[in-house]
């Protein structure tokens, strides 16, 4: 999967949701609302044209594509945060 120029905040939100498997707990960690985190993940999915999570009212699970993207995102976030 090619990775377009992405907003580090979208990647960060994705990584935290993936690690917590909860939009609510991710929002608490990121000091944002659950709706804001959900929107960030949705924008990321639209940008890369890939569904990263399977969502239900009771669960959040990574898709196979989400698992693969998590590996890349974990590498990208520190690189995007470092000064150029």
Backbone as JSON, one array per atom type, in Angstrom:
{
  "sequence": "XXXXXXXXXXXXXXXXXXXXXXXXXXXXXXXXXXXXXXXXXXXXXXXXXXXXXXXXXXXXXXXXXXXXXXXXXXXXXXXXXXXX",
  "N": [[0.86, -1.17, 0.0], [0.69, 2.14, -0.91], [1.71, 5.11, 0.76], [0.19, 8.07, 1.19], [0.89, 11.64, 1.63], [0.41, 12.28, 4.91], [-1.44, 13.58, 7.69], [0.09, 13.91, 10.77], [-1.45, 13.88, 13.14], [-3.71, 12.39, 12.44], [-2.59, 9.88, 12.02], [-1.55, 9.4, 14.59], [-3.92, 9.3, 16.11], [-5.08, 7.01, 14.97], [-3.17, 5.02, 15.73], [-3.38, 5.07, 18.55], [-6.09, 4.34, 18.94], [-5.97, 1.78, 17.81], [-4.22, 0.53, 19.58], [-5.59, 0.7, 22.01], [-8.02, -0.35, 21.34], [-10.44, 0.95, 21.45], [-12.45, 3.69, 20.87], [-13.33, 5.5, 22.73], [-11.56, 5.24, 24.97], [-9.22, 5.9, 23.64], [-9.77, 8.55, 22.98], [-9.8, 9.71, 25.51], [-7.08, 9.41, 26.22], [-5.9, 10.99, 24.26], [-6.91, 13.44, 24.85], [-9.23, 14.4, 23.59], [-12.53, 14.54, 22.15], [-14.65, 11.65, 21.81], [-16.01, 11.65, 19.42], [-14.4, 13.35, 17.86], [-12.04, 11.85, 17.6], [-13.04, 9.61, 16.27], [-13.81, 10.82, 13.87], [-11.28, 11.62, 12.93], [-10.08, 9.13, 12.42], [-11.82, 8.19, 10.48], [-11.33, 10.1, 8.45], [-8.66, 9.47, 7.91], [-8.98, 6.83, 6.92], [-10.46, 7.41, 4.62], [-8.6, 8.93, 3.23], [-6.52, 7.11, 2.69], [-7.95, 5.26, 1.43], [-8.86, 2.82, 2.54], [-10.33, 0.49, 4.73], [-9.77, 0.42, 8.1], [-10.65, -0.47, 10.57], [-13.0, -2.78, 12.02], [-16.09, -2.03, 13.19], [-18.39, -2.11, 15.87], [-21.18, -1.65, 18.1], [-20.26, -2.76, 20.39], [-17.61, -3.53, 20.04], [-14.29, -2.89, 18.77], [-12.24, -3.71, 16.18], [-9.17, -4.38, 14.51], [-8.87, -4.49, 10.99], [-7.44, -6.76, 8.57], [-5.93, -5.17, 6.85], [-5.7, -2.96, 8.51], [-4.08, -3.99, 10.56], [-1.67, -4.37, 9.18], [-1.18, -1.72, 8.4], [-0.81, -0.53, 10.87], [1.74, -1.28, 11.65], [3.3, 0.24, 9.88], [2.41, 2.82, 10.6], [3.24, 3.08, 13.25], [5.97, 3.33, 12.85], [6.07, 5.65, 11.32], [4.98, 7.82, 12.85], [6.88, 8.71, 14.93], [8.92, 9.58, 13.18], [7.66, 11.63, 11.75], [7.29, 13.42, 13.79], [9.82, 14.24, 14.46], [12.3, 16.86, 14.29], [13.1, 18.53, 11.22]],
  "CA": [[0.0, 0.0, 0.0], [1.46, 3.38, -0.89], [1.26, 5.99, 1.84], [0.2, 9.47, 0.77], [1.25, 12.59, 2.66], [-0.64, 12.17, 5.93], [-1.4, 14.4, 8.88], [0.55, 13.11, 11.91], [-2.53, 13.73, 14.13], [-4.55, 11.28, 12.01], [-1.84, 8.65, 12.3], [-1.49, 9.24, 16.04], [-5.24, 8.85, 16.55], [-5.21, 5.62, 14.55], [-2.31, 4.17, 16.56], [-3.93, 4.97, 19.9], [-7.31, 3.52, 18.86], [-5.54, 0.4, 17.56], [-3.61, -0.02, 20.79], [-6.59, 0.63, 23.08], [-9.22, -1.0, 20.79], [-11.58, 1.71, 21.94], [-12.43, 5.1, 20.52], [-13.53, 6.27, 23.97], [-10.3, 5.27, 25.73], [-8.25, 6.66, 22.84], [-10.12, 9.97, 23.13], [-9.33, 10.13, 26.84], [-5.63, 9.51, 26.17], [-5.53, 12.09, 23.36], [-7.58, 14.66, 25.32], [-10.18, 14.82, 22.58], [-13.8, 13.86, 22.29], [-14.74, 10.4, 21.05], [-16.43, 12.01, 18.06], [-13.25, 13.91, 17.14], [-11.14, 10.74, 17.27], [-13.73, 8.84, 15.25], [-13.71, 11.58, 12.62], [-9.9, 11.55, 12.46], [-9.86, 7.81, 11.85], [-12.59, 8.15, 9.23], [-10.59, 10.89, 7.46], [-7.5, 8.67, 7.52], [-9.47, 5.74, 6.07], [-10.82, 8.0, 3.32], [-7.36, 9.39, 2.58], [-5.76, 5.96, 2.19], [-8.94, 4.42, 0.73], [-8.79, 1.5, 3.16], [-11.01, 0.34, 6.02], [-8.77, -0.01, 9.08], [-11.31, -1.09, 11.73], [-14.38, -3.28, 12.03], [-16.7, -1.38, 14.34], [-19.76, -2.4, 16.29], [-21.42, -0.9, 19.33], [-19.58, -3.41, 21.5], [-16.2, -3.85, 19.78], [-13.48, -2.29, 17.7], [-11.18, -4.65, 15.8], [-8.42, -4.04, 13.31], [-8.97, -5.34, 9.81], [-6.11, -7.22, 8.15], [-5.25, -3.98, 6.34], [-5.38, -2.15, 9.68], [-2.93, -4.59, 11.24], [-0.49, -4.03, 8.39], [-0.96, -0.27, 8.44], [-0.35, -0.19, 12.22], [3.2, -1.42, 11.64], [3.83, 1.44, 9.21], [2.06, 4.03, 11.36], [4.13, 3.15, 14.43], [7.27, 3.82, 12.39], [5.94, 6.98, 10.76], [4.66, 8.88, 13.82], [8.1, 9.35, 15.46], [9.64, 10.25, 12.09], [6.96, 12.88, 11.44], [7.42, 14.31, 14.94], [11.18, 14.71, 14.63], [12.6, 18.08, 13.53], [13.74, 18.27, 9.92]],
  "C": [[0.9, 1.23, 0.0], [0.85, 4.32, 0.14], [1.35, 7.42, 1.36], [0.68, 10.37, 1.92], [0.12, 12.65, 3.68], [-0.37, 13.1, 7.11], [-0.97, 13.53, 10.06], [-0.54, 12.9, 12.97], [-3.48, 12.59, 13.75], [-3.88, 9.95, 12.31], [-1.8, 8.36, 13.8], [-2.82, 8.73, 16.58], [-5.45, 7.39, 16.19], [-4.42, 4.69, 15.46], [-2.92, 4.0, 17.95], [-5.22, 4.14, 19.91], [-6.93, 2.05, 18.68], [-4.96, -0.24, 18.81], [-4.63, -0.2, 21.91], [-7.83, -0.17, 22.66], [-10.5, -0.38, 21.33], [-11.42, 3.16, 21.52], [-12.56, 5.97, 21.77], [-12.24, 6.36, 24.77], [-9.21, 6.02, 24.97], [-8.5, 8.16, 22.99], [-9.64, 10.5, 24.48], [-7.82, 10.33, 26.83], [-5.18, 10.71, 25.33], [-6.13, 13.44, 23.78], [-8.46, 15.27, 24.24], [-11.51, 14.14, 22.86], [-13.77, 12.57, 21.46], [-15.12, 10.7, 19.61], [-15.27, 12.55, 17.24], [-12.29, 12.8, 16.72], [-11.75, 9.88, 16.17], [-13.63, 9.52, 13.89], [-12.28, 11.54, 12.06], [-9.62, 10.2, 11.81], [-10.61, 7.68, 10.52], [-11.87, 8.92, 8.13], [-9.35, 10.14, 6.98], [-7.91, 7.55, 6.58], [-9.84, 6.26, 4.68], [-9.57, 8.38, 2.53], [-6.58, 8.23, 1.97], [-6.65, 4.95, 1.47], [-8.91, 2.98, 1.21], [-9.55, 1.52, 4.48], [-10.01, -0.27, 7.0], [-9.37, -0.75, 10.27], [-12.64, -1.69, 11.34], [-14.98, -2.73, 13.31], [-18.08, -1.96, 14.6], [-19.98, -1.61, 17.57], [-20.66, -1.49, 20.51], [-18.08, -3.58, 21.3], [-15.6, -2.99, 18.69], [-12.37, -3.29, 17.43], [-10.46, -4.13, 14.57], [-8.76, -5.0, 12.19], [-7.56, -5.85, 9.5], [-5.29, -6.04, 7.62], [-4.84, -3.06, 7.49], [-4.18, -2.67, 10.44], [-1.63, -4.26, 10.5], [-0.16, -2.55, 8.46], [-0.43, 0.17, 9.81], [1.18, -0.28, 12.29], [3.84, -0.18, 11.02], [3.59, 2.69, 10.04], [2.95, 4.18, 12.59], [5.53, 3.64, 14.05], [7.19, 5.27, 11.94], [5.75, 8.08, 11.8], [5.92, 9.49, 14.42], [8.89, 10.11, 14.39], [8.98, 11.58, 11.74], [7.09, 13.9, 12.57], [8.82, 14.89, 15.08], [11.43, 15.96, 13.78], [13.35, 17.74, 12.24], [14.97, 19.08, 9.75]]
}
